Amino acid sequence: MRRTRHRRWNRLFSALTVLCLAASLGACSDDQGGGSGNNANNNGGQDAATDTHEDASGSDIGPDAGSDASDAQSDASDAETQTSSLELTIFDIDGEPIDSANVTLAKPGASSASPATGQTNADGAVSFDELTSGRTLAMVEADGFAPATAVVDLPANTEAARSIHLLATGAPHPFDPTTDSELYEDRVHVSIPANSLVDAAGDDYTGAAQALITPLNPSTHERAGMPGPLEGVLEGDDDPTPMQSVFMADVQLQTDAGEPLSLKDGAQATLEFVLPDDLQDDYSLGEEIEAYWYDTDAGMWRQEGMGEVIESTYAAEKLAWTVDVSHFTWWNCDEPWYDKECVQVSVVDEASGAPVSGAQIYVDGVSYNGTSYGITGDSGVTCVDFKLGSTAQVSAAGSDGRTQIGDAVEISGTGTAATCSGMGDGDCQQVQIELAPPSCLSGTVVDEGGNPIEGATISGRYDGPFGTESETATSGPSGEYCLAVPRGAEVDVVVTHTDANGEFMTASSSVTAADASLVCGDDSCTDVDPLTPEVGQMSCISGEVMTNPGTNDFGPVSPGTHVYVFHGQRGDAAGMGDFVIDCTKPPEEWGTLLAETTTNADGSFCAPTPVAAVDVSVVAGKCGSQAERCLRVRGGVSVAQAASCGDGDCTDLIEPIYMFNECGEGP
């Protein structure tokens, strides 16, 4: 029996909505109080959030409502003339900062306006000043990564900060646009009909083409890379609604020279997403789930059609979701949620108790796949909606480097509807979070003789709101470095260095930062014992390699298929995945080769790998007459702990590496 998962909401707020609109109350607008879905607004601060709830509950609605609305609108106009600043930090999905990412700020939908642009530094950071308050769209592009966006609601006269995570793109998938093409990347299958592409000028395109496919499984830490906010507009509706993602992927078509391609008018391609393993039992054959695409100009997901749950065409005994699409971008298998609760978050300085403005608030779903955001105003308060009756964690980060004291605060929904805009019968929960300036770690990097090593890369990795985050530094002439990290954080300090002979060397140490506010340079930072990079401190990477997706031969590759582990250079446009593969040379000359192994009978492999290595790429297969079909690259892997093959603690690739063909010739 087919069951449709869409428009399953009740309109319990409809009467209040009409009342709000009829009274034209400024407190009911998005510019006052809190946010919905994955983005919270707080241009009004604490008083606005409080008044909003009172007005919408009916206590302040009366003969003077129209006058109050005019005053509110005037205040909002004044706020728009005030300016704020915003610092963005761009990380990869494993928390490593991304250098030279291009960032563009604009107002949603204002494509004709002059945007602000910038590029991240070595710490992944870029700052913007003299910004108009209100909803701001940040668009991020970086070589080797799928594009990302975030919507930030800037309070007036506030120094705000926000972090954004990017997913590394997979290897390009070459295909012939004059024939029907079947493309695969992990849990994503793309079917493109023959002669269906046009170039940027709208002319039919029949030359060499390639696809970049970036899957995102929101059931894993990859959800940090979701374009957001995760709220969408249903077909026929005007107002955005928060959503719970099931699975999503970005698909980009381009010429072999990197020029964009698109589907011609009237053409349709088919997407197939294999549902995450933890959701396989939640769905049944024939269910329909909305399909959404991401509108980068508006910073919004938009529904376009319905997808259906089917038996996967290539993943044995797995359920998948499939939909026909007329264009390519980020596509999302999503379920909207309409019933909400809210949490009002107050952020104060630990020492003085003074309110902290510009703090970034994260409300991360525990019982659902979604995250809501807010930024505190002058009063140090913002309001954020979350899913009704659910469990979520609330955390905060300051714009000036101040970090949260203690763990994220877990909240459980009451089951009574309430929103930041004042609708529903319930009240917002109240949470207070203390922030304090960070602590720091300092130490030196030396060789076996105790001589300082200059130019080594040091990364301090710790748990953040979305999983691992990091601070980086480069050792100075005396081998010295210093890392600003959260107070009391357990930090894995990782050193990577390639010596003059091309040997890849690592060292690591786990250190707990002092539970006190300390500043790099004042000689009071927590000491890290001298780190000596060496060859031979080992961990391991494990995974499996599958072949021939979409055919009856789908399954493990033949035993003995080659697997190479490299320390790769990200973002080379001429590369395959994360680094250049030159099939005229042997594998040891493709990059810094860390390990080599072969697959077992079941397609599994385990490769010894230096402990603490980051930006690791795994290459399966061999060069051959059709190298693009014989090699598959999985990049952006980080090896965090010491381990050995067979002990169960190796870094696992989670998803298999899927190959088209097996090739026996070539290096």
N, C-alpha and C positions, 0 to 999 in steps of 0.2 A: 504494500500500500504506500502510495506516495504521500509524503508529509512535507508541507512547505514551511520553512523557517523564515518568514518575513511578515512584517507588519503585525507582530504579535505583541501589541502594547495596548494599555488602556489609556484613555484620555482623561485621567483623573484631574489633570491640571487645566483642562480646557476652559472651565468657567472662570478660574482665576486669571488665565491668560487674557480672556476677553475683557475682564474687569480692569486689568493693568493697562491694556491698550486703550480702552475707553477713557480712562482717567488720564492717559498720557503721562504717567509718572516717570520722571527721569530715573528713579531708583530701580525701575524694572528693566532698564537698558543694559546692554552688555558692558557699558563703560563704568558701571557701578558694581561694587561688591565682587562677587566671585565668578568662577568660570564654569563651563559645562564640558563634559567629556574629558578630553585630554588637554584642555587649556583653561586656565583660570585667570580672570581679570581682577585687578584690584586698584583701579585708578582712584577709587574713593577712600581707600584706607579703612581703618577700623570703624569709624563712624558710619561710613557709607555701607559697609557690610551689615552693621547692626540695624541702621535705618531701613535698608532694603527689606530685611525680613519683617520688620514691623509694618511697613507700608503694605507689603503684599499679603500679610495676614489679615489686613483690614482695619487695624487699630487706628491708623492715621489717615484713612481715606475719608474725606469730608468736603465741605464747600471750598476750602482753600487748596484743594489738590492741584488745580490747574496752575495757581500761582506758584506753588511749591515746585511744580514741574518746570516752569519757566526759569526759576532760580537755579534748579539743578542743571538745566541745559546751558544756562549762562556760565555756571561754574565749570561745566565740562568744556565749553569753548575756551575759557581762560586756561584750563589745564592743557589744552592742545597747543597753546603758544609757549608752554614751558618745555624745557629740554631735559633729556636724560642721556646717560651713557650706557653702553653695553659692551661687556667683554665676553667673547665666545671662545671656548676651548674645544678643539676638534680632536677626537680620539678615534682609533680603530676600535673594532668590537672587543678587543682584548685589553683596551685601556692604554695603548701606546699613543702618544701624541703624533699628529700628522703635520708635517712641515709642508709649506707651500700650497696649502689648500686655498682655493679661491672662494671668497665669501661675498655674497651680495645681499644687501638689506633693502627692502622695499615695503610699501604698504600693500596688503593683499588686494589684487585686482588692479593695482595702479601701474600697469606695465609701461605706460607712457611717461610716468614720472621719472625724474633723474634718480637712480638708485645710488646708494653708498656702497663702495666696493673696498675690499681689503684682502690681504693674504696672510696666512698664519706664519708665525715664526717657528723656531726650532722646538719650542715648548707647545706648539699647536694652538697658540693663542693669537687673537686679533681683537683690537679694540675700536669702538666707534663712539664719537662724541657728538654733542649737539643734535641729538635725535629727538624727533617729535614723539611725545608720549602716545600711548595707544597700541593697537595691534600691529605688530611688525613681523614681517616674513623674512627669515634668514635662509638663503639658498646656498648650499655648499657643494662644490665640485672639486675632486682631486683625482689625479691620474691613478689608475688602478683600483678605484673605488666606485661603487654605485652612487649616484647623486642623492643627496639628502636635503631635507628641509625641516625647519622647526618654526613654529609660530610663538612669538614672545609678546606678552602683553605688558608694555612698559608703563609703570606708574610715572607720574610727572616728577621732575627734579629728583631722579633716583639713579644711583650707580648700580646697575644690575649685572648679573653674570649668568651664563648658561653653558652647559656642555652638550655637545652633539657627537654621536658615534656614527661612524661609517662602516659599511660592509665592503670587504674586498670583492671585486668582480672575479668571476671565474675566467678560465681561458676562453678566447674567442672561438665561436663555432662557425667555421667556414661552411657555406652552402651555395648551391647553384639555384638562383631565383627562377630559372626557366623550368625547373622540375618541382614536383611536390617534395617538400623538405620536412624531415622529422628531426627535431633537435632535443637533446636531453641534458639536464644539469641537475644532478642529485634528485630531488623530489619534483622537479619541474620538467614537463614535456610540452614542447611548442610545435604545432603543426602549421606550416605555411604553404598555401596552395601555389601552384606554378603560375608564373607571370602575373604576380599580384603586387609588385613593388613599384614605387615611384621615387625619384630623387627629390632633393630640396626644391627644385624648380617645377615639380609636378609631372615630369616626363617619365615615361616607362623606363624601368631600369632592368637590364639583363646581364650586367657584368658580375664580377666576383663580389660576393657579399659575405657578411659575417654577423653573428648575433652575440651579444653579451647578455648572459642570463645570471641574475643574482637572486637566489632563493633566500627567504627569511622565515625561519621557524620561530614564531612568537612563544612557543612552549619552552624555548631555551634562552640563554643569555643574549641571543641575537636580537631579541625584541628591543634592546637598547638602540638599535639602528633603524627602527621603524620611522618612516616619514610621518610627521605629525603636525598638528595634533590628530589623534585617532578619533576623529569625528567626521561624520559624513552626511550628505544631503540625499535623501531618498528621491527617486523619480516622482515628480509631481508635488514635492514639498519644497519649502523655501528655507526652513530653519535647520541648522545642523543638529545631529544627534550623535551622542557618543556611541562607540562600537567596541565589540570584542572580536579581535582578529583570530581567525583559525589558521590561515597561512597566507603569505604574500610573496611576490617576486617582482623584480624589475627586469624588463626586457627592452633592449636597445638594438635596433638594426642599423647597420652602417656598411659603407663600401669598404674594400680592403685598405683604402686610404684614410678611413675614419670619418668620411662624410655621412651625414644622417640619411637614412632611408625610412620610408613609411609605407603602409598599406594604401593602395589606390582606393578611390571612392567605390563603395559597393563590395569590396573584397573583405573577407573575414578569415581570420586565423583561429586556431583552437588552442586553449591553454588547458593543461591538466596538472593539478597540484595533488601529490600524494599526501593524504592527511597525516599529521604528526602521530607518532605511535601512541602517545598518551590520550589521543582523542579518537582513536579508531573505534572504540566501543560506544562513543557518544552519538554516532550517526548510523544511518541505515540506507540501503540502496533506494534511490528515487527521491530522497530529500532534496529540496531546493533551498539554496542559500544565496543571498544577494551577492552580486559582483560589483566592486567599486574600483575606480581608477583615481589616481592622485592628480589633482589640478594644481600644478606648481604655481601658477599665477595667483590663485585664490588661497593657496595653503589649505586645501580642503579635499576630502575624498568625496567622489560623486558616484552614485549608483548608476549602473548602466546594465540592465538585464539581470537575469538570474542564472546561476550555475546549478548543476545537478550532481549528486553523489553517485558515483559509479564504481564498478570494479576496475582497478587500475589496469591500463593496457600494457604495462610493462613491469610493475612491481608485484610480484606474486603474492596473492592472498592479502592484498592491501586495498583499502577503500581510497578513492581519489575524488576530487571535485573538478568538474570540467565546465568550461564556458566558451562560447564563441565571442571574439572581440574584433572590433573594427580599427583599432589603433593600439600602439604599444607604449607603455610607460610602466609605472608601478601598478600592479593589479592585486586586489585583495579579496579573499574569501572572508566575509565579515558577517557578524550578527549584531544588529543595533540593539542597544539597551536604552529604554526610555524612562524607567523608574529610577530615581536617584536619591541619594542622601548626600549630606554635605559635612565638611569639617572646616571649622574656622581655626586657622593656625596663627598663633602669636609667637614671634621670634624676638628674643631679648638677648642682650649681652650678658654673659655669665658674671662678669665682675661687677658691672654697674646696674644691671637690670633695665638699662635703657632699651627702647625698641630699636630693632635693626631693620633698616629699609634696604630694598634691593636684594633681599635673600631669595634664592631660588627654592621653591617648595616642590617636592615630588610626592605624589600619592600613588604608590605602585601596587596594583592589584595582586593579591595573594591567591584568591579563589577565582580570579578571572584574568585574562590576558589584556590588560590595558593600564595606561599610566596617565594621570592628570597632573597638570602643572599650575603653579602660581608664582607670582613675585610680590613680595611685601612692599607696601607703600610707606609713607612717612610715619604711620602709626605702628609699623612693624607687623601688620596683620594682613592676611589675605584669606580668601575663602575658596575652597576647591570642592567640586562635586565628585562623587564616586558611585559605584554601582550599588543599587539598593540591596540591602541584606547581605552584603559581601564582606570579605575581610581584606584589608589593605594595610600597607606600611607607609608611614609619614616620615619624611626626612627633609633636611634643609642644608643648604650650603651658602655661605656668604659671598658677596661680590668682591670683598677685599681679602679673600684668603681665609676668612674665619670658617671654622668647621664645627659640626654638631658635636655636642657633648653627649656621650652615650650612644646607644644603638637606636635604630629607627623605631618609631613608636607605632605599635600595631593597634589598629582600630577595627572593631566589629560593628557592622551595620545593625541598627535597631529594627529594621523592617518597616519603619514609618517614613513615608516619602517626605523629603525636604530638600530644597535646592538653595544655592547661593543667591538666586534671583528672587527668593522669597516664596516659592510655591510649595504646596504640600502642608500637611498638618503637623509635621515634626519640627524639631529644632536642630540646628547644626551642632555636631559634637565640637568640643573645645579641646585644643591641644596646644601646649606651650613647649617650645624648643629653645634651648640655650646654645648660643654660639660663642666661640672663643677663638682668638688668634691661633694659628697652627703652631705646632712644634717643629723640630728639625732634627735631621741626622747628618753627621759629618764624619769624614774619614779620608783615607788615602788609598790609591791604587799603586802597587809596587810590583816589581818583578821578583824572581826567586832570590836575587841578590840584595833585595831591599831597596833597589833604585826606583825612583818615581817613574810612573808611566803617564805621559801626557797624551791627551786625546782619546782616552778610553771612554766608552759610553756607559753611564751609570743610570739605572732605572730603579726607582722605588715603587713597588707595586703593592696596593692595599685594596680592601673592599670598599666600594663606593655605593651610591644609591642604585646603580645599574650593574653591579658586579665589579670587576676589577678596574681600577683606575691607577694612574701612575704619574709620578713626577720624574723628570729626567735632568741629567746634568752631564757635563763633559769634564774630565779631570784636567786640572791646570798644570803649570810647569813643575810644581812640586808633587803632582799626583793627587792634589787636594780636590774635594768636591763637597757640596752641601745640598741637601734635599729638604724642602719644606713639605711636611706631611701632617695629617690630622693628629691631634693630641691623643696619646695612648694607643695609636694604631699599631697593629701588627704588620710590619712591612718586610717584604722580601726585597732585599737590595741585590740587584743583579748587575754584574759588570760583563760587558762583551768587548772583545778587542781582537783585531787581526794584526799579527806582528809583521815584521819586515819580510819574513819568509812566506807570508800568506797563510800562516796557521791560525785557525779560528780558536780563540781561547775564551774561557768563561770563568767566573767565580761568583759565588753568591753567599748571602748570610741573611738569616732571619733576625730582625731586631724589633723590639717594642719601643716606640717613641715615648719620650717623657710625657707624663700627664700634666704638662705645664706649657704655657705659651712662651715659646723661644723663637729667636730670630737668627737666621743665618748671618754669621759675621760677628756675633757677640761672644764667641768662644764658650757658650754654655750648651750647645746642642748635644744630643745623645751621641756618644762616640760609637762608631762602628770599627771593629778590629780591621787592621789593614787587609785589603783584599788583593790576592795574587792570582791573576788569570792564568789558567793552566789548560793544557790539552789533556783530556782524559777523564774529567769529572763528568760522569755519564748518567743519563736518563734514557728514555726510549719513547718512540712514537709507534702506535699501533693503529690498525684499520683494516679495511678490506677493499678489494678491487673487483668490480663486477663488469660484465661485458654484454654487448649486443642488446641494449634495452629496446623494447618494442618488437622483439622477435621471439620465436619459440625457444631459441637458444639462450635466452636470458639466464644469467647465473654467474658463478665465479669464473674469473679468467683461468686460463690454463695454469697449472702449477709451474713455478719457475719464472713467472712474469717479473720483469725487473722493476724495482722500486728504489728511487734515489731521494735522499734528503739533502736539501741545500739551505744554506743561509743566503737568501735572495735579496736583490735590490728591488724594492717596490717601485711601481709606477712608471716603468719604461714602456712607452706606447708601442714600441716595436717588439715587445716581449710577449711571451705566451703565459698569461697569468701574471706572475709577479716579477719575472726576470726573463732575460733573453735566452732562448734556446737556439743554438746554432748547430744544426744537424750535420754540418761538415766537420764538427769537432767531437772528440770523445766526451762523455759526461763529466769527467773531472775538470774539463775546461769550460763547462756551462756556467759555473759559478763556484762558490765555496762549498765543495762537496763535503758533507758531514757524515753521511752513512750511505751504504748500499746493501740491499737485501733482495730477496725474491719472495713471491707469494707461495702460500701453502696450497694444499688440495682444495680447501674451501674458500680460496681467494683472500685469506687473511695474511697479514704480515706484521712483523715487529722489527723495528730498526733502532739500534742503539744510537742515541743522540746526545750531544753535550747538554748537561743540565743547565737550566737558566737561559737557553737559547731563545731568542725572539725573532719574529719575522722569518720563520722557517717555512719553506715550501717543499711539498712532497710531489714527486713526479713519478707517475706510473707508466710503464711501457717503454718503447724504444723508438728511435728515429727509423724511418723507413721510406719507401717510395711515396707514401701518403702520410708524412710526418704529423700533419694536423689531426689525423684520425687515429694515430697510434700513441700519441702522448696526451696525458691528462695531468693537469697541475692543480693541486690544492694548496693555496697560499695563506699567509697570515697566521700561521700556527705558533703558539708560544709554549715552551716546555718549562713547567714551573717547579718541578720537584725531582729529587733524585729517585731513580727507580731502575729496574732491570727487567728485561723481557721474561715473562713468566710469573712475575710477582703481583700482577693485577693493578699496578699503580702507574702504568704508562699513560702518557697523554694520548687520548683516543680521538680519532677524527669524527666520531659520532655518525656521520653519513658516509656511505661507501663512495669511492671514486669510481664513476661510471666511465667505461671506455666504449668506443665505437667498434674498433677492430683490434685484433692482436697482430703485431708485426714482428717478424723474426729477423729481418735484415737490418743492417746499419748498426751504429754504436749503441 
